[in-house]
Amino acid sequence: MPERRLRVCALYPDLMNIYADRGNLIMLERRCEWRGIGFEVSSAGLGDALDPDGADLYYIGGGQDRDQKLCAHDLAERKRDDVHGAAARGAVILAVCGGYQLLGHSYELGHETLPGVGLVDLHTVRSEESRLIGNVAIEVELGTDPAHPGEAGRGASPRVLAGFENHGGRTFLGDAQPLGRVLKGHGNNGGDGHEGVRSGNVIGTYLHGPLLPKNAWFADWLIETALGLPEPLAGLDDAFEDAAHAEARRAAGV
């Protein structure tokens, strides 16, 4: 029996999985398995209760508009307090694309407004202009907690996240801090040079394709943070993972 175990809860895995988001969960599982760390995955779908103490990492992917509407109301009306409770105790929350949009206050779809869970200060609107599509690369600095900018931690040097974006929504941050600075691509809204959001251990991003297989170092950071490890994980033979990251960067032009 492994001494350590990463507990992951996938929210709406049957509905919010349009961009191969399940690959992110597989990546986390493999990175744990190769290091002898146990891995346990649970799910919380429509109408299900969410245990705010039941996981170290909560994950929500992207979905089509009709499915996102269902999840938005369920998340805001049934799971809101428990999502806030999980974040307050320091659990990692990773939300991609449609899941990212639901972290904020609202998502305006024409004359309809979907409620957000209100975990971070942002809102999203659906633009009548062209979708923001293409390969993207951003520069992130995860060693500093944006909620406590004076507290630098390990891994403070900037790193690059690379992936693919495809979203009709434009996300605008209020007091929240972006996950990173756009090097290539569109980012949150195609105008302000920001991509994603980060508040403590809550992270939202439009990068998918999926995200983690293209950025193994980020998968490791999530595992370290979710488990509260005092030191970085032991290294692995990441020749294939490094090649995937290099190809994603090349595709983005970085």
C-alpha positions, 0 to 999 in steps of 0.5 A: 500500500503506497504511503502517499495517495493523491485523491482526485474528484472529477466534476461532471466527467460525463458532460464536461469532457469535450476536449479530451480532458480525461487525458489530464486525469490519466496524466496525473495517474501515470505520474503518481504511479511511476513514483509509487504514489497511490491514486484515487479518482471519484466523480460528482455529477449532476445532483450529486453532493460534493465532499469538500474534504474528499479530494486533494484536487478537484477537476472540471473540464470543458463542455458544449453550451447545452451541457455547460448550462446544466452544470452551471446551475448545478454547480451554483445551486448545489455545490457552491458552498462545498467548492468554496469549502474545498478551496478554503482548506487549500485543495487544488482546483483545476478548471479548463475552458468551460470549467474555467468560465464557471469559476467566476460570477457569470457567463453571458450567452446572448440574452441568457446569463449562466451563474458562476460559482463565484470562486474568483473575481471574473466574468465571461461574455459570449462574443459575436466575433470570431472564436479564439482558436489556435495554439497558445503559449503563456509564461507563468510564475507558480512559485509566488502565490498571487493571493500573497504576492510577497511570499515567493516559494520554490519554482519561482522562475518563469515557465512556459505552458503550451496548449490549444485554445478554442473558445467563443467566450471572452473572460475578463478578470476583476481583482483576480490575477491571471495565470500567465502572460500570453506569449503567442495566441489569444488568451482570456479575451484576445486583448489584454495579454492575460491567460487564465486565472490563479488565486492560491490553489485555484487555477483556471485556463483555456489551454487544453488539447489536453493540457497536462500531457503537453506540460508534464512539469505542470502536472508534477506541480499540481501533484506536489501542491495538492499533496502539500509536499515540502520538496519537489517530486523525484525526477522521471525519464521524461524524454517523450514528455519533453518532446511533447512539450517542445512540439506544443511550443513549436506549434505555438511559435515559441 
